[in-house]
């Protein structure tokens, strides 16, 4: 294998691994206090339809309603921050909700990162 073909192969492998990278985010969303019942009656069916579409597109891993909280939590699978921004911003309840967004990592990846830190020279 030539140096040039090795470089091309490495670039392709990097691109494939980046494309297969899925980012997970926990979104906790609660309806703003003071949002009128009439407005919620209007927006909730559109929100539920939107969530259903995201689930069908496999963009939402898990979705739970927060009992007694007028809100929900979901774990989204996205390929980029831009995709996450679009999912959040396109929600019909966007302007009538507050949300907290947390990046997630699997236990295995967290454990590997911790092991790497402990085995680095000088630690």
N, C-alpha and C positions, 0 to 999 in steps of 0.2 A: 504494500500500500504506500502510495506516495504521500509526502507531507501535505500536498494540496488536497488529496482525497480524504486524508485524516481530518483536516480542518473542516471540510464540508460535512463529513460524517458527524463530527463533534457539534457543529452548529445545528445540524438537523436534530440530533439527540436532545440538545438543549431546548430547541423550539418545541419539540414534541412533549418534553417533560413540563415546560411552562404552559403549554396549551392544555395539558391534562390536569393542571393544578386547579383545585377547587377550593375557594375560600369559604369559610363558614362564619356567619355572624348571627348572634342572638339579638333579636329586636324585641324590646318590651315597649308596647304602645298603649297609652291610656288616653281616653277621650278627655278633652279639656273640660274643666268644671265650667258650668254656665252655658254649655252647648245645649240649645233648645231641643226638646223631645221631637218637635216637628222636623228639625234639621236632621236629627239622627234617623228618624223614620224615612227620610228621603235618601240619606247617604248609606245606611247600613246594607240595603240590598245590593247596591253597586259595589260596596266594599267586599261583601261575601262572594259576589261573582268574580271580582278581581282575585281574591285569595284562591278560589277554586281553580281559576286559570293558571295561577302560579304553581299550584300543587300539580296540576296536569302536566305542566312544562318542567316539572321536577326542580323548581327553583325554591320551593319550600319543603324542607325536610320534615319538620314537625310544626304543628300549630295547635295552641291551646288557648281557650278563652280563660281569662282570669275571673273567677267567680266573685261577684260582688264588687268588681273593680272597674266595670265599663271599659275593658281593655282586653288585650291578648298578648301572647308571646309567640314568637316563631323563630325557627332556625332556618336561615336562607343559605342556599348554595349558589355562589356566584363565581364568575371567572375574573372579575375586576371590581375595583371600587366604583367605577362608572356604572357598572351593571347594578350594584347595590344602590347607588344613588337613584337610578331610574326606578327600581322596584319601590323604594321608599317614596319618591316624589310623585309617582303615578297613582298612588293609593288615593281613592276618593276621600278618605278621611284625613289626608295629609294636613290640611290647614286647620282641622278641628281636633288635632291630637298632639300630644307630647310623646317623644320616644327616647329611649336610651338604646344605644347600639354598642355591642361588645364583640370584638373579634374573638374567634374560638380556635383552639388547636386540640388535636386528639391527645389523649394521655400518652400514647406511644411516642408521638413527636415531641411532646413536652419532656418526657423521660429521656429521650435520646439527646435532646438539647442540653439537659442538665448533666448527663454523662459526659458529653463533649466538653462542657465548661470545666468539669472536674478533672478531665484528663489532659487539658491544655497545659503546655509547658509553663511553669511559673505559678501554677495554682496550688 
